[in-house]
Structures are given as structure tokens and as C-alpha cells.
Amino acid sequence: MQSTFPTVTILGIPFVKTTATNFTATLQQRITQGQSTFVVTANPEIVMYAHNHADYHELLQNADFITPDGIGILDGAKILKQPLPERITGFDTLEALLKWGSDQHRSAYFVGAKPAVIDQLRTLLPQQYPGLNIVGLHDGYFQDDTAVISDIQRTQPDMVFAALGFPKQEQFIQTHHHVTKGLWMGVGGSFDVLAGAVDRAPQFWQDHHLEWFYRTVKEPKRLKRIAVIPHYLQLVRQQAKRTQSRG
């Protein structure tokens, strides 16, 4: 797993140690070569969920790449004295791949989000990425994934983006990514941002690593999700101490 890049392991999750530019270039190369690729974009919330759910933790070990999506992951790597170069967010990676896909006339399948968001993407994506071959758009409200998977198998997209939220999107990818020879990536709430249903934090907030704060002010229900971070950092400090004592 992840032999292309060195990794930093935080609470048992190996994160790629590279830049967003290098990472995207590697994905593009793998897509061009028809290599099946499973990407997880993980924040502290996902790490904590994996910490508390052994089956999900095991599933993540099957991913080809796990990227540090969230400033908390960079903070954790610093505590371990193994700093990571930068965040590699699901949304930025998605945007970069869609632009490249449009330039290279690649194909993509989108599954997840609400029906209204998918309806908006149906209009917006061809305008924003005119060269992209959009072979499928399906909302995330399905009980049985048989029809969606048979459609993906039939269309054989270069890229499948799953916006089903964790752990569902990773379970979905792990179960089905063998049906194509392309990229499968979980992208959380990225379709909502693409469709304009949710605003991304302005550049200032992003540059100052306060995107999480901006989004929490906009969506107070996220507070519960952010509450995992102190516990996460405490566990990382314990990991650092164990590593020091062994050293």
C-alpha cells in the first residue's frame, strides 16, 4: 500500500507525505495507465472513527493512498515530529482532477449527495468542465447499490467520485472498486460545494488554517464533529510519548 510516497502514521493511519501537486500528478499517471486506485481523504474525525471501529480501521489499510485532509492531521504529524508538507484536501484534489479530466477528455461518474445537488451538477459540470465526459450522476439516496454499480461497470469511467460521507463512501469503494480500472475517491460534502449549495471558506480563512472555524460559524451543527479534536490530539500525544520511550 502507498509505496509511491513515504508515509506518516497517525493512530495507525498512514498518511502520504507529499505535496498536493505531486499527489495529483501521481493520480493522473495512474488513471492514464489504467491502474485501479482507492483514495481516502481523511481528517481527525475519520481517524477517530477508525480508532473506535476496528472494521473501518482495517478497511482503510486497503486504500492505495490516504491524504491529510484537515489541519488537525498536520498538527498531529508535528506532535510526532514528522511534519507533513501541506494539506491535501478532497475538494482541491477533486477540482484538479476535473480540470485535468476536461483537458484530457477523460470520463467521470458522480455518486452521492442530495437529488437537488445532483440536479444542479447536471447543469453546472458541463459548463465548468466542457471536455469532461460525464458518464453518470446519481444521488446518494439508494438502499441497494446494485443498479449504481452495474451502471458504473457498464460505463467504465476513468474516475468515480463518491460523496456518501464516511464510513459509507469508503465501504462502498472498498466493496466495488474492482469493477473498473480507474480512480475511486471519497469526497464527503464536496458535491455540495461544487454545486454552490455550500460556500467554501474564503481564501483568507483557508490560508490561516481556519476553514473549520468558518464552516462551524456557518453550520453550528458541526460543533459536535469538531469536539473530537481535543481527544484526537491527546491520543496523538500519547503515541508520541510511546515512540519517545521506545527510542
Phi, psi and omega per residue, in radians:
M1 nan 2.409 2.967
Q2 0.957 0.616 -3.087
S3 -1.227 -0.268 -3.105
T4 -1.165 -0.591 -3.076
F5 -2.201 2.653 2.926
P6 -1.141 2.771 -3.128
T7 -2.271 2.756 3.008
V8 -2.074 2.128 -3.071
T9 -1.650 2.059 3.136
I10 -2.017 2.009 -3.109
L11 0.885 0.746 3.063
G12 1.461 0.041 3.139
I13 -1.909 2.075 -3.103
P14 -1.486 2.015 -3.135
F15 -1.729 2.434 3.123
V16 -1.169 2.401 3.117
K17 -1.855 1.574 -3.104
T18 -2.828 3.127 3.086
T19 -1.635 2.816 3.117
A20 -1.052 -0.682 -3.123
T21 -1.106 -0.833 3.131
N22 -1.109 -0.687 -3.114
F23 -1.119 -0.836 3.138
T24 -1.060 -0.718 3.132
A25 -1.070 -0.687 3.116
T26 -1.132 -0.752 3.115
L27 -1.088 -0.736 3.138
Q28 -1.066 -0.739 3.126
Q29 -1.098 -0.757 -3.139
R30 -1.143 -0.686 3.104
I31 -1.092 -0.801 -3.135
T32 -1.053 -0.620 -3.119
Q33 -1.505 -0.015 3.133
G34 1.204 0.644 3.112
Q35 -1.644 2.240 3.074
S36 -1.142 2.270 -3.049
T37 -2.428 2.238 3.135
F38 -1.986 1.998 -3.112
V39 -1.946 2.321 3.019
V40 -2.000 2.260 3.029
T41 -1.829 1.945 -2.930
A42 -2.030 2.376 3.032
N43 -1.958 3.101 -3.131
P44 -0.989 -0.572 3.137
E45 -1.077 -0.746 3.117
I46 -1.171 -0.723 3.119
V47 -1.063 -0.734 -3.129
M48 -1.207 -0.648 3.097
Y49 -1.104 -0.737 3.113
A50 -1.142 -0.641 3.132
H51 -1.076 -0.597 -3.083
N52 -1.695 -0.117 -3.113
H53 -2.318 1.736 -3.042
A54 -1.015 -0.628 -3.113
D55 -1.160 -0.674 3.121
Y56 -1.229 -0.690 3.100
H57 -1.028 -0.765 3.133
E58 -1.141 -0.707 3.123
L59 -1.039 -0.748 -3.109
L60 -1.092 -0.503 3.128
Q61 -1.148 -0.315 3.126
N62 -1.478 -0.157 3.125
A63 -1.198 2.640 3.071
D64 -1.359 -0.638 3.134
F65 -2.499 2.423 2.999
I66 -2.119 2.126 -3.065
T67 -1.801 2.638 3.120
P68 -1.394 1.578 3.135
D69 -1.749 1.647 -3.114
G70 2.374 2.334 -3.094
I71 -1.095 -0.484 3.126
G72 -1.067 -0.533 3.109
I73 -1.225 -0.735 3.089
L74 -1.104 -0.692 3.093
D75 -1.077 -0.740 3.128
G76 -1.083 -0.735 3.137
A77 -1.128 -0.635 3.096
K78 -1.132 -0.746 3.111
I79 -1.016 -0.639 -3.137
L80 -1.435 0.020 -3.108
K81 1.026 0.609 3.061
Q82 -2.313 1.108 -2.988
P83 -1.004 2.509 3.063
L84 -1.687 2.581 -3.070
P85 -1.077 -0.747 -3.075
E86 -2.973 2.935 3.027
R87 -1.200 2.551 2.977
I88 -2.189 1.637 -2.999
T89 -1.457 2.674 3.093
G90 -1.062 -0.724 -3.078
F91 -1.177 -0.792 -3.136
D92 -1.119 -0.688 3.119
T93 -1.148 -0.749 3.095
L94 -1.019 -0.874 -3.132
E95 -1.039 -0.772 -3.129
A96 -1.090 -0.712 -3.136
L97 -1.221 -0.628 3.127
L98 -1.183 -0.703 3.114
K99 -1.121 -0.812 3.106
W100 -1.087 -0.754 3.137
G101 -1.057 -0.638 3.102
S102 -1.197 -0.781 3.135
D103 -1.117 -0.613 -3.047
Q104 -1.742 0.077 -3.134
H105 0.973 0.828 3.078
R106 -1.552 2.961 -3.105
S107 -1.971 2.610 -3.109
A108 -2.488 2.603 3.100
Y109 -2.180 2.353 -3.097
F110 -2.059 2.157 3.114
V111 -2.332 2.238 3.123
G112 2.340 -3.085 3.123
A113 1.166 -3.103 -3.100
K114 -1.450 2.725 3.114
P115 -0.935 -0.685 -3.116
A116 -1.124 -0.648 3.129
V117 -1.187 -0.751 3.112
I118 -1.085 -0.685 3.092
D119 -1.044 -0.719 3.121
Q120 -1.172 -0.710 3.131
L121 -1.122 -0.575 3.139
R122 -1.017 -0.600 3.122
T123 -1.502 -0.774 -2.996
L124 -1.289 -0.753 -3.020
L125 -1.020 -0.793 3.127
P126 -1.115 -0.486 3.108
Q127 -1.287 -0.764 -3.059
Q128 -1.409 -0.523 -3.097
Y129 -2.283 1.232 -2.974
P130 -1.083 -0.474 -3.111
G131 -1.521 -0.110 -3.087
L132 -1.372 2.298 3.086
N133 -1.558 1.783 -3.098
I134 -1.532 1.790 -3.021
V135 -1.582 -0.178 3.126
G136 -2.969 2.461 3.036
L137 -2.371 2.113 -3.093
H138 -2.462 2.290 3.127
D139 -1.213 2.965 -3.059
G140 -1.567 0.130 -3.058
Y141 -1.680 1.241 3.081
F142 -2.320 2.478 3.109
Q143 -1.511 -0.617 -3.079
D144 -2.078 2.189 -3.062
D145 -1.600 0.141 -3.082
T146 -1.000 -0.836 -3.089
A147 -1.140 -0.727 -3.138
V148 -1.100 -0.800 -3.097
I149 -1.181 -0.683 3.122
S150 -1.148 -0.558 3.089
D151 -1.193 -0.730 3.104
I152 -1.137 -0.714 3.131
Q153 -1.125 -0.670 -3.131
R154 -1.207 -0.728 -3.025
T155 -1.501 -0.345 3.116
Q156 0.815 1.046 3.134
P157 -1.203 2.674 3.035
D158 -1.209 -0.560 -3.062
M159 -2.404 2.319 3.024
V160 -2.055 2.145 3.105
F161 -1.930 2.125 -3.091
A162 -1.932 1.988 3.126
A163 -1.902 1.160 -3.049
L164 -1.905 -0.012 -3.049
G165 1.302 2.678 3.112
F166 -1.475 2.679 -0.042
P167 -1.491 -0.028 -2.995
K168 -1.056 -0.745 -3.060
Q169 -1.154 -0.661 3.122
E170 -1.229 -0.641 3.083
Q171 -1.123 -0.737 3.120
F172 -1.054 -0.813 -3.112
I173 -1.178 -0.813 -3.129
Q174 -0.996 -0.707 -3.095
T175 -1.245 -0.599 -2.910
H176 -2.071 -0.131 -2.953
H177 -1.141 -0.231 3.107
H178 -1.206 -0.224 -3.057
V179 -1.348 -0.189 3.059
T180 -2.298 2.941 3.057
K181 -1.939 0.943 -3.103
G182 -2.458 -2.812 -3.102
L183 -1.573 2.391 2.981
W184 -2.209 2.216 -3.087
M185 -2.436 2.327 3.035
G186 -1.445 2.257 -3.029
V187 -2.186 0.274 3.029
G188 0.909 -2.157 -3.083
G189 -1.610 0.340 -3.023
S190 -1.132 -0.542 -3.141
F191 -1.115 -0.636 3.129
D192 -1.074 -0.691 3.140
V193 -1.246 -0.764 3.114
L194 -0.999 -0.702 -3.081
A195 -1.411 -0.151 -3.113
G196 1.449 0.145 3.132
A197 -1.317 -0.454 3.086
V198 -2.286 2.314 3.123
D199 -1.376 2.433 2.958
R200 -1.430 2.653 3.126
A201 -1.048 2.469 3.064
P202 -1.011 2.805 -3.023
Q203 -0.971 -0.677 -3.133
F204 -0.964 -0.821 -3.109
W205 -1.156 -0.660 3.113
Q206 -1.127 -0.804 -3.095
D207 -1.095 -0.538 -3.107
H208 -1.698 0.283 3.095
H209 0.997 0.620 -3.127
L210 -2.055 0.365 3.134
E211 -1.018 -0.715 3.132
W212 -1.033 -0.676 -3.100
F213 -1.218 -0.763 3.115
Y214 -1.012 -0.805 -3.089
R215 -1.214 -0.548 3.118
T216 -1.214 -0.672 3.075
V217 -1.090 -0.715 -3.139
K218 -1.251 -0.634 -3.104
E219 -2.256 1.487 -3.075
P220 -0.997 -0.399 3.139
K221 -1.117 -0.281 3.112
R222 -1.262 -0.240 -3.115
L223 -0.932 -0.725 -3.124
K224 -1.073 -0.628 -3.134
R225 -1.232 -0.663 -3.098
I226 -1.254 -0.385 -3.113
A227 -1.072 -0.294 3.136
V228 -1.296 -0.328 -2.967
I229 -1.108 -0.797 3.121
P230 -1.013 -0.718 3.128
H231 -1.145 -0.728 3.103
Y232 -1.017 -0.857 -3.115
L233 -1.127 -0.611 3.082
Q234 -1.083 -0.777 3.130
L235 -1.148 -0.630 3.112
V236 -1.168 -0.692 3.092
R237 -1.074 -0.683 3.097
Q238 -1.119 -0.704 3.094
Q239 -1.070 -0.751 -3.140
A240 -1.075 -0.727 3.133
K241 -1.109 -0.762 3.128
R242 -1.065 -0.731 -3.135
T243 -1.114 -0.743 3.131
Q244 -1.096 -0.771 -3.092
S245 -1.152 -0.562 3.080
R246 -1.256 -0.599 -3.107
G247 -1.227 nan nan
